[in-house]
């Protein structure tokens, strides 16, 4: 099986591992918007998840990417697993001790109630301890096992969320023992499966323990720029919700965060596509680095992502009003629908950036990834601070799109100087421009003209979809056949 075919096989499985769980998670959005008291409560929950993302990055401090880098080095393979496991175990235990000791201060700084933090701290800790076991599965190409465990995680989370929010409160004999706050119940429902999944993947912690101090220092040095890049990414992804809460008038802030956060989740299709691709290609980058055709392969991967992503973007824009009805129970959340295409384009560009990032990962120049991400984070803060008081959550959507555009362009320009990868820039730009133009015309033009949900609108969407797929398929027959062929 060719390397490109093998990559897409594993990426497809990782895609299922990402898509199916997150589809279930997305369905929880409908549960939360239906059972939480109002948009304010959903906004508060969205803000807490923003803090979770930031802490997840801090506690893994680039160790996952460092693991892939050194695990593929024959000199360090045996020690890389135990060293990274012990490193994360020690730092996570320290975090839990400090966080619970200072939970009141943490609550005061974040404006998040302490009873939420009790569960959130445990969720963060359990998820962090599972990072390297999951990375170990990916490094061993155990994509199916990875997929099944990830799916199991969300099935349990979804089931428990329904139990805690819908069923148990109706049982008088049990209801008196439960917290009355539905947001706290939701975090309990997330905490239990995080612990159970850790128990399922915990086996690597019982391998022969061997901590190599010199190797750990090298991994820290390699991972430090990845940590900075991760924090910058967390700022790009989540800090806009925190800034919305701080910069909008107090009486509407949490409600606006809730509306924005709910419509932001409608970008799940492109988010899943980009995430699945990243999970699939990261181990591949390192395993193929010594292949004499690696540079050509990297170029093909990037174009393949753009080809598939350009089609996925437009198809999702056509179907987004259907997704809206499925995921958002309350029409009050539909107010922010105009931001969805901006977020979808942002994640398409972020996916392109991920494929372009190969140049600094395989050349051990991860500091450049940190520089690019920090530039994006600074732009995120500047745009949000300047525009939120004037145009509200639209500023956050504009910032997200602008930041990932900037990061993609900078990575391409810098990459040309450090690693000669023969990208087909002409066709990549053509497909991006064509897809984005058609998506904008459909959503901001035909959608208003024909009416949301009308038969004529979907007929137009179908014709435009056939046109887009036809153009791309005609120009990229060979590439698509290489991905789809059996051998």
N, C-alpha and C positions, 0 to 999 in steps of 0.2 A: 504494500500500500504506500503511495507517495506521501511525502511529508505534508504537503498541502492538504491532501485528502484526509490524512490522519488527524491533522489539526482540526479540520472542520467536523470530523466525527466526534472528537472529544468536546469541541465547542458546542456542538448540537446537544450533547448530553448535559454539559454544564449549563447550556441554555435552558433545558428542561428543568434542571436543578434550581435554576434561578427563576424561570418564568412561572412554573407551577406553584412554588411556594409563595411567590410575590403576588400572583393572581389571588390566592387565598388571602394573603395579607391585605391586598387591595379591597377584597370583599369586606374585610373588617372595617374599612373606611365607611362603608354603608351602615355597618352595625353601629359604629361610634357616632356617626352623624344622626342616626336614628334614636339611639338610646342615651347619649349624653344630653344634658339638659338643654344646651343651646350652643351657638357658634363660639361663644366665649370659652366654654369648657373644652371644645375641640381645639381652640387656639392655644389654651394652656397646655394641653397634651402635646400639641405640635412643638411648642417651645421646649418642653422637657426632652423630647426626642432630639432636638437640636443639640442640647447639652450632652446627650448620650453619644452622639456622633463624635463630638469633640473629644470626650474622654476615651472613646474606643481608639482613636488615633494616638492619643497620648500614651495609653497603656501598652500598645503594641510597638511603639517607637521604631517603626520600620523593620521589625524583626522578621516579618513574613517574607518581604522581598529579599532581605539578607539571607534568609534560609534557602531560598531558591538559588541565589548566587553561589553560596558555598556548598550546598548539597550536590551541585553538579560538578564540583571540583573534586576529582578523585582523591586528592590529598586530605580532604576534610570531610568526606561523606559520612563516615562512621561517627565522628564527634559532633557534627553539625546538629543532628537531631537532639541529642541529650543536652548539649550546651544551650541551645535556644529554648528548650523546654524548661530547664532549671532557671535560666535568666528570667523568663516571663513569670514563672511560678513565684520567685522571690519578690519581684517588683509588684506583682498583683497582691500578694499577701500584705506587703507594706502599704499599698494603696487602700486596701480594705480597712486596715487598722487606723490609718490617718483619717480616712473619710468618715468612719463611724465616730471617731473621737471628736471630729470637728463638724459634725452634721448640722448643728445649729448655725454655725458660721456659714457653711455652705448654703443653707437655706436662705439666710439673710442676704448673701451676696447675689444669689440667683433669683430671688423672689419666688422660689419654688418651695412648697410646704415640705417640712422634714419627713412627714409620713410617706411622701412620694419617693424621697431620696433613699429611704431605707430599702425599698425594693429595687430602685434603679441601680444603686451601688452593687447589689448582688447580681443583677442582670449583666452589668458591665464586667464584673469579675468573672462570671461563668463563661461569658462569650470570649473574653480575652484568653482564658486558659484553653479554649477549644481551637484557637487560631492555628497553632503549629500542628496539632493532629490533623486538621483539615488540609493544611498545606502539604503535609506528608502524604496524604492520599493523592493530591494533585501531582506531586512529584513522582509518585509511583504509577501514574496514569490510571488510578482506580476511580475513574470518573463515575461509574455506575453506583458504587458504594457511596461516594460523595453525594450524588444526586438523591439517593434514597433517604439518607440521613437528613439532608436539608429539607426534603419534602416532609419527612416525619416531624421535624421540628415545627413546621408551620401548621401541619394538621393538628398537632397537640395544642399549639397556641390558639388556633382558630376555635377549636372545640372548647377549650377552657374559657376563652373570651365569651362565647355564647353562654356557657354554664354560669359564669360569674356575673355577667351583666343581665342575662335574661331569665335563666331558670332558678338559680338559688335565691335571688331576692323575693321570689314568689312563695318560697317555703318558710312559713312563719317559724318553724322549729329551728331552722338554720339561720335565717335572716338576722336574728338578734346577735349572732356571733360574728357577723361580717361587718366590715367598715361600711358606713353609709355613703361614703364618697365613691362615685362610680369610676372616677379616674384612678383612684388607688386600687380598686378592684381590677381594672384593666392591667395595671403594672404587676399585680400579683399573678395574673394570668400569663404574663410574659416571663415572669421569673421562674415558675415551675418548669416549663419546657427547656429553658436555658440550662437548668441544673441537670435535667434528665439526659439531654443531648451530651453534656460534658461526661456523664457517666458512660455513655455509649462509646465515645471516642477516646476515653481516658487511657487505653492500653499503652500507648507510647510512653506515658509517664512511668511505667513499670519495666521499661527496658533497662539495661545496665547503665547506671548513672555515671557519667564521666563529664566533668565540667572543665573545659579547656579555657583558661583565663585569657591566654593570648588570642585564641580564636574569637572569644566573646568580644574582646576589645576591637578586633578587626570587623566583626559583625556590627558592633555599635557604630564604628566609624563609617561603615558602608550605609547603615540604616539611618544615621543622623539626618542627612539631606532628605531621605525618604520621609522621615518624621516631619520635618519642616514642610515638605511638599504636602504631606497628609493633613497637617494642621491648616495649611492654606486652602486645601480642597474642602476641609470641613467648614472653613469660613465661607467659601464660595457656596457651599451647599446649605448651610444652616444658619449662618450669622444674620442673613437677611430677615429671618423670622424674629430673632432677638432684637434687631434694630427696629423692626416695625413696631414691636411692643414698646420700645423706649422712645421712639420719635413721633409716633402718632398720638393724638389726644387720648387721655386715659380712658375716657368713656367709650371709645370705639376700638381701642388698640387690639384687645384680645379677640374681638369679633372679626376684625379685619385680618388678623393672623389666621384665624380659623378658616375664613373664606378663601384666602390666598393659599393656605396649606392644603385645603381640600382639592382645589383646582390644580395645584402643583402636582398632586398625586395622579391626575389624569394623564400626565406624561409618562406613566408607568411603562407603556409599550416601548418607547425609545430608550428609556432608562434600562429596562431589562435587556434589550438588544445590545447596548453598549457594555453593560456589566458582564453578560455571558461571554461576549467576545474577549473582554479583558481577562477573565478568569481562564479562558482557554489558551490565550496566546502567551501569558506571562511565563509559564514553565517552558513553552516552546521556544521563546526568545533565547533562553539560556542553553537549552539542549541542542539547538541547531547553530549556536554561535560559531562553532569550529567547522561547520560545513562549508565547502568551497562555493556553494551556490546560495549561501545564507542571504547575501545582500539582495539578490534577485528575488528570493523567497519573501523577504521582508516587504519589498515593493509590491509583490503580488498580493500579500495579505492586506496591505493598506487599500489597494484598489478594490479588492474583494469586499472589504468592509464598506467602502463608499458605494459600490454598486448595490449591495444588499440594503444598506442604510438609506440610500436615496429612495428606493422603492418603499421601504418600510415607513419612512417619514410621510410620504404622500398618502399611502393607504391608511395610516393611522389618523391623519388629519380628516380624511373622508369619513372615518368611522367614529370619530371622537364624541359626537353627540349621542351615539348609541352607548359608548362606554360611560358617558356622563350619567345617563339614566340608570345604568347598572350599579355604578359605584357610589353615587351621591343621592342619598334618599331624600334629602330636603332641597327643594328648588332654591332656597335662600343661598345655597352655596354656589349656584350657577352664575352668580354675578360676575365672577372673575374669569369667565371663559375666554375672554380676549387675550389672556396671557399664555394660554396653552400652546399655540404655535411657536411662540418665542422660546418656551422651555423645551419643546421638542427639538427645535433647531439647535439649541444649546447643547443638548445631549448627543445629537448627531456629531457636532463639532468636538465634543469631549471624547467621543469614541474614536474619531480620527486622531485626536491628540494622543490617545493611549497607544494607538498603533505606531505613531511617529516617535513615541518615547523610547523605542528600542535603542536608539543611538546612544543615549546616556546610560542605559541600564547595562548593556553588554560591554561597554567600554569602561565601566566602573567610574563614570563621571556623573554620579547621581546628584552632585551638588548643583548641576545645571537644572535638573528637574526642580530642585528646591527654589532656585532663582526664578524660574518661570512661574511656579505656583505662587510664590510670594508676590510677584508682580500682579498676578490675577487677584489675589486676596486684597491687595491694596486698592485695586480698581473697584472691587466689590464694595469695599467700605466707602470709598469716595463717592461713587454713584449713588449708593443708598443714602448716605448722610446728606448729600446735596439735594436729591430729588424726592425722597420719601415725604418730607413735609409738603411738597408741592403736588405730587401725583400719586401718593400712596403706594400700594403694592405693585402698581405698574412699573415703578422704579426698580423694584427688586427683580422683576422678570427681565427688564432691559439689562440690568447689571449682569444677571446670569448668562444671558446670550452674549453680551459684549465680552465678558471675561473669558469664556471658552473659545470665542473667536480669536481673541488676543493670544491665548496660550497655544492654540493650534498653529497660528501663523509664526509666532516666535520659535516654537519647537522646530518647525520646518526650516526656517532660515538658519538657526543655529546648528541643526543636524547636518546640513549640507557641508559645514566646515569640519565636522568631526567624523562623519561616517558616510562614505560615498554610496548611497542607496539610489538606484535608478527609478525614482517614482515617475509614473505616467501622469505628470501634472496637468497636461492639457485635458485629458479625459476625466480626471478626478474633478477638476474645476467645472467642466461641462456638466457632469452629473449632479454636482452639488447645486449649481446655479439653476439647472432645469427643475430639480425637485423642489427647491425652496420657492422658486417663482411660481410654479404650479400650485404649491400648497398655499401660498399667500393669496393668489388669485381665487382659489376655491373658497378659502375660509373667510377672507375679508371682502370678497366680491360676490361670487355666486351664492354663497351661504346667505348673505343679507338679501340678495336680489330674488332668489327663488323661495326663500323661507326655510328655517331650520326644520329638518326632518321631512321635507317634501319629497315626493317621488321624483320630480324633475331634477331636484338637486342631486339625488343619488345616481340618477342616470347620467348626469354630467360628470359626476365623480368617477363612475365606471368607465366612461369613454376616455377621460383624462388618464386613468390608471392604465388602461390598455395602451394608450399612446406612450406613456412613460416607459412601461415595461418593454414595449416594442422597440423603442429607440435604443435602450440600454442593451437589450438582448441581441439586437442586430450588430451592435458594435463590440460586444463582449462575449460572443458565442464560445470562443475557445476557453476563456477563463471559467465561464459557468459550467462547461462540459468537464473541465478538470476537477471542479469541486464536486460535481454530481456523479462522475463515472465511478464504477465499482472497483476498478483496479488502478 
